[in-house]
Every structure is written in structure tokens, then in C-alpha cells.
Amino acid sequence: MSTTTNAVLRKGEIESNYDLHAFLCGLEADSSLCQPEQLRERLIALDGLDAGFGGFDSEDSTRCTNSRIHKRAKALRTQLEAANAELYQSMRFDIVRDDRPRVLLHWLQNSPGQNDLQIPLRGLGFDYRDELLSGVLQLREPTEPNLQLSPEMVFYQPTPVRHILYLIAATALAADDVFVDLGSGLGHVPLLVSMVTGAQSLGIEVQAAYVASARECAQSLDLSRVRFIPQDARKADLSRGTVFYLYSPFNGSILTDVLSALRMESTRRSIKICSLGPCTRTVANETWLKARALPDIGRITVFYSQ
Ligand SMILES: C[S@@+](CC[C@H](N)C(=O)[O-])C[C@H]1O[C@@H](n2cnc3c(N)ncnc32)[C@H](O)[C@@H]1O
């Protein structure tokens, strides 16, 4: 069993070179840390090293004045990162081999102390599953988005993985669904939906550079059920969607226009709309929609057309 958790010191707790040395020795003595299944412990250890020793990339920002200890810490960090990279690479192979990758699912769905079929923690904080998904997807972050967003359009911010898993469970997304993320950013929501469920998924994103990254990722993982379209959500063809997702991508008149297009769709078939963030307040005012639970801007709310 790993002893890492006991050895972890948070920012502010490590004050002297003596403490740093003791902390480092604890990690170095834990021979299990580089085993693939110790991912969570490794991520905690990496956080602890960064918090304790400061920046490893710029030599001046280190908090450790003993260069030998600092060098050992840096070497351990490289070793732990290499173990993570190896695990992520094996998961990428698994995804290419099998379009319902079991290893990734196992890691995402077995979180200690939290059952994602129940209500996830509120808010936009991230946990090890976000680190894991980002390591697996390896989405290329464009240096500069090419479009100046209008004041009603919201800049990119990713949905934490625990909320996506909740969305998947709460809407019971299945093979006959078409999931549409309106304002999909770098695309990790449709990408994860397509890997975890049998549903088709679609990302609509106004920033063409983000769409290019999302498409590259889908192609590198050979994902056939996910598509991305560089488009303003107001112009999107919504006719195939059954479950729509809005993580507060826009507000004001854009949100009003998109909600009225969704309302038109609901006259042809039942749809579900999932929302996160402040846009939930506006969605909750739509009389043609009903939420099963009390709307909450800190978690995903699922609305049903009636
Ligand atoms: C808060 S981010 C959400 C990203 C993604 N849905 C997620 O949950 O991880 C909002 C995204 O909406 C995009 N966006 C803003 N206005 C848009 C519009 N009119 N049409 C399509 N995308 C838009 C932004 O570029 C940004 O990537």
C-alpha cells in the first residue's frame, strides 16, 4: 500500500530545507509510486513537489536553497511524469483498439468517496480525473483563438469531468441519442461522451482553431461517433439532437435565439437540455422546459421538453 498520502505536504506546510528533505525522502522510499495503478497517488505527489519546491522550470523560483535536494526532487518529478505519460499512452492505444475503452472507463468511474451516479460536488474545481482525461486526449491548445468574441459570447473554460459523467448518467445517454454541445471549446465533452456511451456526439464551436484541435484529437484516437463543426450556434442544424448541452457559452440575445430554436425542435420530438453555470437561470425560465431537480448553477441541471 502506498505511503504517499501520509507523506504529502501542502503549500505553506513545507518551510525549511529540512522539511523538504523529509518530504522528498518519504516519496523516494515509496517504491509503489511508479506503478500504473498508483495514478492518484502520483498526481498528489506531483502536486506536493510543485507546492513544496516551487517552479521546477525556472531556476530562480525554487523554494529550496539546497541544490542537491532540488536536483533529486526534479529527478523524481521527471520519473513520476514519465510513469503518467506511459499510462496515458497505453490508454490511447486501448481507445484506438476498442471504441468503449475499458481502462479509461474504470479510472473515470471508480472515484474514491464519490459516486457520480449521485450528485457530484458543486462548482468548477478540478480533480485527478480532469488531469487524467487531459493526459489521454492531449488536446493541442491553440496559441490564439482567431475570432474576437462579441460581448455576449463567453470565452473557453472546460467542464470538470465529474459533471460530464453526471450528465451521461442523468440523461441515460445511449446509442440512439445524438448529443450536441453548443459552444464545445476544445471538445472534451463530446469526445468523452463518444468514448463512454454509444451515442453520436457533435460539438458546435465558433472558434475554428478550437474545432481544428478537437478534430485532430478525434482523428488521432480513431473516434468515429464524434464530429465538430466550426459555426455560430445560432446557425447550427439542431434537427438531429436529442440531448443538448450549454455550459454558459453565451448570454443575452444569442441565448434567447438558441433557446427559441431548441423550442422549435421540441415541437417535433422530446429533447433534453443540460446546462451548467449562470445560463441555467435563463433556461429555468423557459416554460416549455421542466427540470427534474431544483436548478443549480454550480452543477448540471437536466431539463426535459414537455
Ligand atoms: C464556457 S466554454 C464551454 C466549453 C465546453 N462546452 C465545455 O463545457 O467544456 C464556452 C464556449 O462557447 C464558445 N462560444 C461562444 N459563443 C458561441 C457561439 N455563438 N456559437 C458557438 N460557440 C460559441 C466559446 O468560444 C467557448 O469555447
The ligand as a Gaussian input file, in Angstrom:
#p B3LYP/6-31G(d) Opt

LIG

0 1
 C      -17.631000      28.143000     -21.224000
 S      -16.967000      27.475000     -22.720000
 C      -17.663000      25.849000     -22.697000
 C      -16.819000      24.841000     -23.443000
 C      -17.358000      23.416000     -23.451000
 N      -18.759000      23.349000     -23.754000
 C      -17.134000      22.734000     -22.135000
 O      -18.094000      22.594000     -21.390000
 O      -16.025000      22.322000     -21.814000
 C      -17.950000      28.344000     -23.935000
 C      -17.520000      28.090000     -25.380000
 O      -18.553000      28.603000     -26.224000
 C      -17.964000      29.174000     -27.381000
 N      -18.938000      30.121000     -27.969000
 C      -19.249000      31.370000     -27.539000
 N      -20.215000      31.902000     -28.325000
 C      -20.535000      30.978000     -29.263000
 C      -21.475000      30.930000     -30.321000
 N      -22.270000      31.961000     -30.609000
 N      -21.550000      29.803000     -31.070000
 C      -20.733000      28.740000     -30.804000
 N      -19.817000      28.740000     -29.819000
 C      -19.726000      29.829000     -29.026000
 C      -16.699000      29.830000     -26.837000
 O      -15.753000      30.059000     -27.863000
 C      -16.246000      28.791000     -25.801000
 O      -15.372000      27.863000     -26.399000

